Amino acid sequence: MIIVLKPEATQSDLEHILKRIEEWGLRPHVSRGEHRTIVGVIGDEQKLQAQPLAALPGVEQVLPILKPFKLASREFKKSDTVIQVGRVRIGGGSLAMIAGPCAVENYEILDTIAAAVKAAGANILRGGAFKPRTSPYSFQGLGEVGLRILHDIGQKYDMPVVTEVMDPRQVELVNRYADMFQIGARNMQNFDLLREVGRTQKPVLLKRGMSATVKDLLLSAEYILSEGNQQVVLCERGVRTFEDSTRNTLDLSAVPNVKGQSHLPIIVDPSHATGRPDLIPSMARAAVAAGADGVHIEVHCAPEKALSDGPQALLPSQYAELMRELRRLAELLGKVIS
């Protein structure tokens, strides 16, 4: 349910509305627009129907939200949400250029990669300290040591950092070092983890699951939003199909599809989607052209020696060339890379 306040509604009116909603055992979520304040009400629909919401002072209109994802829907918020990660804006015409290795391997390698992607124009540094691998014998990440390295390198190059969190028990630790949580495809429906990051006030990069629909992705975002954290960025990273010449199948239609249904920003990860460096540049350009709010690309200075996902990483020189192309495309589309 959405409560639309009158333009002349006072702060006292708003506080009274919020108090009454909480007394009824429901949860309010306030969204302040340029001309209107909206209160989303989440809870038992029977309780909602039983309460005289329209009679509250300052209320102009009460509307039902038809989508199963309430807070993520365009019905709840018409304008695009812009997420701030450090000094970087994501959404509203500002593009996130996230780059770095799949895994943090050591200080020297990450330092070399970070210097290169920063010079090329990347504005957020990525690197995994905890790695969900198909085989238990594969490299699993450096843990807290990796987080410290990522944090220190990010500060050195004045880049906010994003890294994956895999378990609710890791949230507090990762929160100390990272500027943004990443929820990987395998954990998109780890609802305990979603609730835990939702209780923080740190931006979350939520990747689409390998067999998830757009509706599934938005419902997962709803778990985070419903806990009070409104800073969610979605990520299309390919889905499983019968095609076997690429790692996954990149669903570029998900970008305008999401934007039609939700106010949340969405970026694209062509590295995991294709698994092929020869396809990454064209898919990155196509993602920006489709309306994505950024791209997430793996870069490594020696892919053949990488401890995780080396075959799908671009070389720094390839990334620099791609960034030159993306800057020209962004300018053509009236977007900016901050």
C-alpha positions as CSV (number, residue, x, y, z in Angstrom):
1,M,0.0,0.0,0.0
2,I,1.2,3.5,-0.8
3,I,0.1,6.6,1.2
4,V,0.5,9.8,-0.9
5,L,0.8,12.9,1.3
6,K,-0.7,16.3,0.4
7,P,1.8,18.9,-0.7
8,E,1.0,21.0,2.3
9,A,1.4,18.0,4.8
10,T,3.6,19.0,7.7
11,Q,6.4,17.0,9.4
12,S,4.0,16.6,12.4
13,D,1.5,15.0,10.0
14,L,4.1,12.6,8.7
15,E,5.3,11.7,12.2
16,H,1.7,11.0,13.2
17,I,1.1,8.8,10.2
18,L,4.3,6.8,10.9
19,K,3.3,6.3,14.6
20,R,-0.2,5.1,13.7
21,I,1.2,2.6,11.1
22,E,3.6,1.2,13.6
23,E,0.9,0.9,16.2
24,W,-1.1,-1.2,13.8
25,G,1.9,-3.6,13.6
26,L,2.8,-2.5,10.1
27,R,6.1,-1.2,8.7
28,P,6.4,2.3,7.1
29,H,9.0,3.3,4.5
30,V,9.3,7.0,3.6
31,S,10.2,8.1,0.1
32,R,10.7,11.9,-0.4
33,G,10.3,13.1,-4.0
34,E,10.7,16.6,-5.4
35,H,7.0,17.4,-5.0
36,R,5.5,14.6,-2.9
37,T,6.3,12.5,0.1
38,I,5.2,8.9,-0.2
39,V,4.9,6.3,2.6
40,G,5.0,2.7,1.7
41,V,3.2,0.4,4.1
42,I,4.4,-3.2,4.4
43,G,2.7,-5.9,6.3
44,D,-0.4,-8.1,6.6
45,E,-2.8,-7.1,3.8
46,Q,-5.8,-7.9,5.9
47,K,-4.5,-5.4,8.6
48,L,-4.0,-2.8,5.9
49,Q,-7.5,-3.1,4.6
50,A,-8.9,-2.8,8.1
51,Q,-7.3,0.5,8.9
52,P,-8.6,3.9,8.0
53,L,-5.4,5.1,6.2
54,A,-7.2,7.7,4.1
55,A,-8.6,9.4,7.3
56,L,-5.1,10.2,8.7
57,P,-4.3,14.0,8.6
58,G,-2.1,15.0,5.7
59,V,-3.1,12.0,3.5
60,E,-4.1,12.8,-0.1
61,Q,-4.5,9.3,-1.5
62,V,-4.1,5.6,-0.6
63,L,-3.1,3.3,-3.4
64,P,-2.5,-0.4,-3.5
65,I,0.8,-1.7,-5.0
66,L,-0.1,-4.6,-7.4
67,K,3.5,-5.9,-7.8
68,P,4.7,-8.6,-5.4
69,F,7.8,-6.5,-4.9
70,K,6.5,-3.4,-3.2
71,L,9.4,-1.2,-2.3
72,A,11.4,-2.0,-5.4
73,S,8.4,-1.1,-7.7
74,R,7.9,1.9,-9.9
75,E,4.5,2.2,-8.2
76,F,6.3,3.0,-5.0
77,K,8.8,5.4,-6.5
78,K,8.5,6.9,-10.0
79,S,11.9,8.5,-10.3
80,D,15.1,6.6,-10.7
81,T,17.0,5.9,-7.5
82,V,20.7,7.0,-7.4
83,I,23.1,5.1,-5.2
84,Q,26.2,6.8,-3.8
85,V,29.2,4.5,-3.3
86,G,31.9,6.7,-1.9
87,R,32.2,9.6,-4.3
88,V,30.7,7.5,-7.2
89,R,27.0,7.9,-8.2
90,I,25.2,4.9,-9.8
91,G,22.0,5.7,-11.7
92,G,20.2,8.8,-12.9
93,G,22.6,9.1,-15.8
94,S,25.8,8.3,-13.9
95,L,27.6,5.1,-14.8
96,A,29.5,2.8,-12.5
97,M,32.7,1.4,-14.1
98,I,33.6,-1.5,-11.8
99,A,36.8,-3.3,-12.6
100,G,39.4,-5.5,-11.0
101,P,40.4,-9.2,-10.6
102,C,38.1,-12.0,-9.7
103,A,40.0,-12.6,-6.5
104,V,42.5,-10.7,-4.4
105,E,45.7,-12.8,-4.8
106,N,48.3,-10.5,-3.2
107,Y,49.1,-6.8,-2.7
108,E,51.5,-6.5,-5.6
109,I,49.1,-8.0,-8.2
110,L,46.1,-6.0,-7.0
111,D,48.2,-2.8,-6.9
112,T,49.3,-3.3,-10.5
113,I,45.7,-4.0,-11.7
114,A,44.2,-1.1,-9.7
115,A,46.7,1.4,-11.1
116,A,45.8,0.3,-14.6
117,V,42.0,0.3,-14.3
118,K,42.1,3.7,-12.4
119,A,44.2,5.2,-15.2
120,A,41.7,3.8,-17.8
121,G,38.7,5.4,-16.0
122,A,37.3,2.8,-13.7
123,N,35.6,4.4,-10.6
124,I,35.0,1.3,-8.4
125,L,37.6,-1.4,-7.6
126,R,36.4,-5.0,-7.3
127,G,38.1,-8.1,-5.9
128,G,37.0,-11.2,-4.0
129,A,38.3,-12.1,-0.6
130,F,35.8,-14.9,-0.2
131,K,35.2,-17.0,-3.3
132,P,32.3,-19.4,-3.9
133,R,33.8,-22.1,-6.1
134,T,32.2,-25.1,-7.6
135,S,35.0,-27.3,-6.5
136,P,36.0,-27.4,-2.8
137,Y,39.6,-27.8,-3.9
138,S,39.7,-24.5,-5.9
139,F,41.2,-21.3,-4.5
140,Q,38.7,-20.0,-1.9
141,G,40.1,-16.5,-1.3
142,L,42.3,-14.9,1.3
143,G,39.6,-14.0,3.7
144,E,40.3,-11.0,6.0
145,V,43.9,-10.7,4.6
146,G,42.3,-10.1,1.2
147,L,39.9,-7.6,2.6
148,R,42.7,-5.6,4.1
149,I,44.6,-5.6,0.9
150,L,41.5,-4.5,-1.1
151,H,40.8,-1.7,1.4
152,D,44.3,-0.4,1.4
153,I,44.6,-0.4,-2.4
154,G,41.2,1.3,-2.7
155,Q,42.4,4.1,-0.4
156,K,45.7,4.4,-2.3
157,Y,43.9,5.0,-5.6
158,D,40.9,6.8,-4.1
159,M,38.5,4.2,-5.4
160,P,35.6,2.7,-3.4
161,V,35.7,-1.1,-3.2
162,V,33.2,-3.8,-3.7
163,T,33.6,-7.4,-2.6
164,E,31.5,-10.5,-2.2
165,V,29.9,-11.6,1.1
166,M,28.8,-15.2,1.2
167,D,27.4,-15.8,4.6
168,P,25.5,-13.7,7.3
169,R,28.4,-14.4,9.7
170,Q,30.7,-12.5,7.3
171,V,28.7,-9.3,7.1
172,E,30.2,-7.6,10.1
173,L,33.7,-8.4,8.9
174,V,33.2,-7.3,5.3
175,N,31.4,-4.2,6.5
176,R,34.6,-3.0,8.2
177,Y,36.6,-3.0,4.9
178,A,34.3,-2.6,1.9
179,D,32.3,0.3,0.6
180,M,29.8,-2.0,-1.1
181,F,28.6,-5.5,-0.5
182,Q,28.3,-7.9,-3.4
183,I,25.7,-10.7,-3.3
184,G,26.8,-13.3,-5.9
185,A,24.5,-15.2,-8.2
186,R,24.7,-18.3,-6.0
187,N,23.4,-16.3,-3.0
188,M,20.7,-14.3,-4.7
189,Q,18.1,-16.3,-2.7
190,N,20.1,-16.7,0.5
191,F,17.3,-14.8,2.3
192,D,19.1,-14.8,5.7
193,L,22.1,-13.1,4.0
194,L,19.8,-10.6,2.2
195,R,18.1,-9.7,5.5
196,E,21.5,-9.2,7.2
197,V,22.9,-6.8,4.6
198,G,19.5,-5.1,4.7
199,R,20.1,-4.2,8.3
200,T,23.2,-2.3,7.4
201,Q,23.2,1.1,5.6
202,K,25.9,0.1,3.1
203,P,25.2,-0.2,-0.7
204,V,24.5,-3.7,-2.0
205,L,25.3,-5.0,-5.5
206,L,22.8,-7.9,-6.0
207,K,23.6,-10.2,-8.9
208,R,20.9,-12.2,-10.7
209,G,20.8,-15.9,-10.0
210,M,21.8,-18.3,-12.8
211,S,18.2,-19.5,-13.2
212,A,16.3,-16.6,-11.7
213,T,13.6,-14.5,-13.5
214,V,13.6,-10.7,-13.3
215,K,10.7,-11.1,-10.8
216,D,12.9,-13.3,-8.7
217,L,15.7,-10.8,-8.7
218,L,13.3,-7.9,-7.7
219,L,11.8,-10.0,-4.9
220,S,15.3,-10.7,-3.6
221,A,16.0,-6.9,-3.7
222,E,12.8,-6.5,-1.7
223,Y,14.3,-8.5,1.2
224,I,17.1,-6.0,1.5
225,L,14.8,-3.0,1.1
226,S,12.3,-4.2,3.6
227,E,14.9,-4.3,6.3
228,G,15.5,-0.6,5.8
229,N,18.5,-0.5,3.4
230,Q,17.4,1.4,0.3
231,Q,20.8,1.3,-1.4
232,V,20.5,-1.6,-3.8
233,V,22.1,-1.9,-7.3
234,L,21.0,-4.9,-9.4
235,C,23.3,-6.8,-11.7
236,E,22.5,-8.8,-14.8
237,R,25.3,-11.4,-15.2
238,G,23.8,-14.0,-17.6
239,V,21.5,-17.0,-17.0
240,R,21.8,-20.7,-17.8
241,T,20.4,-21.8,-21.1
242,F,21.2,-24.7,-23.5
243,E,23.8,-22.6,-25.3
244,D,27.3,-24.0,-24.5
245,S,29.6,-21.7,-26.5
246,T,29.5,-19.1,-23.7
247,R,29.6,-19.4,-20.0
248,N,26.1,-18.1,-19.6
249,T,23.6,-16.3,-21.8
250,L,23.5,-12.5,-21.3
251,D,19.9,-11.3,-21.1
252,L,20.3,-7.7,-22.2
253,S,16.5,-7.3,-22.2
254,A,16.6,-7.5,-18.4
255,V,18.0,-3.9,-18.4
256,P,14.9,-2.2,-19.9
257,N,12.7,-4.8,-18.3
258,V,13.9,-4.0,-14.8
259,K,13.8,-0.3,-15.5
260,G,10.2,-0.5,-16.6
261,Q,9.2,-2.3,-13.3
262,S,11.6,-0.8,-10.8
263,H,13.3,2.4,-9.8
264,L,16.5,0.6,-8.8
265,P,19.7,1.0,-10.9
266,I,20.9,-2.0,-12.8
267,I,24.4,-2.7,-14.2
268,V,25.7,-5.6,-16.4
269,D,28.5,-8.0,-15.9
270,P,29.6,-9.2,-19.4
271,S,32.6,-11.1,-17.9
272,H,30.6,-13.7,-16.1
273,A,27.8,-13.6,-18.7
274,T,30.0,-14.6,-21.6
275,G,33.2,-16.0,-20.0
276,R,35.0,-14.9,-23.2
277,P,37.3,-11.9,-23.5
278,D,36.5,-11.5,-27.2
279,L,32.8,-11.0,-26.4
280,I,33.2,-8.7,-23.4
281,P,33.8,-5.3,-25.2
282,S,30.8,-5.7,-27.6
283,M,28.5,-6.8,-24.7
284,A,29.7,-4.0,-22.5
285,R,28.9,-1.4,-25.3
286,A,25.5,-3.1,-25.9
287,A,24.7,-3.0,-22.1
288,V,25.3,0.8,-21.9
289,A,23.3,1.3,-25.1
290,A,20.4,-0.7,-23.6
291,G,20.3,1.7,-20.6
292,A,22.5,0.0,-18.0
293,D,23.8,2.1,-15.2
294,G,27.3,0.7,-15.5
295,V,29.4,-2.4,-16.3
296,H,31.3,-4.8,-14.1
297,I,34.4,-6.2,-15.8
298,E,37.2,-8.5,-14.7
299,V,40.7,-7.3,-15.4
300,H,44.0,-9.1,-14.7
301,C,47.6,-8.3,-15.7
302,A,48.4,-12.0,-16.2
303,P,45.1,-13.9,-16.9
304,E,46.9,-17.2,-17.5
305,K,48.3,-17.1,-14.0
306,A,45.2,-15.9,-12.2
307,L,44.0,-18.1,-9.3
308,S,40.3,-17.6,-10.3
309,D,38.5,-17.0,-13.6
310,G,41.6,-15.9,-15.5
311,P,40.3,-17.0,-18.9
312,Q,37.4,-14.4,-18.8
313,A,39.6,-11.4,-17.7
314,L,40.6,-8.6,-20.0
315,L,44.2,-7.4,-20.1
316,P,44.7,-3.8,-18.8
317,S,45.4,-2.6,-22.3
318,Q,42.1,-4.2,-23.6
319,Y,40.2,-2.6,-20.7
320,A,41.7,0.8,-21.5
321,E,40.6,0.6,-25.1
322,L,37.1,-0.5,-24.0
323,M,36.9,2.5,-21.6
324,R,37.7,4.9,-24.5
325,E,34.8,3.4,-26.4
326,L,32.4,3.5,-23.5
327,R,33.3,7.2,-22.8
328,R,32.3,8.1,-26.3
329,L,29.1,6.1,-26.1
330,A,28.2,7.6,-22.7
331,E,28.7,11.1,-24.1
332,L,26.5,10.3,-27.1
333,L,23.8,9.0,-24.7
334,G,24.0,12.0,-22.4
335,K,25.5,10.0,-19.5
336,V,28.6,10.6,-17.3
337,I,31.3,8.4,-15.8
338,S,32.1,10.1,-12.5
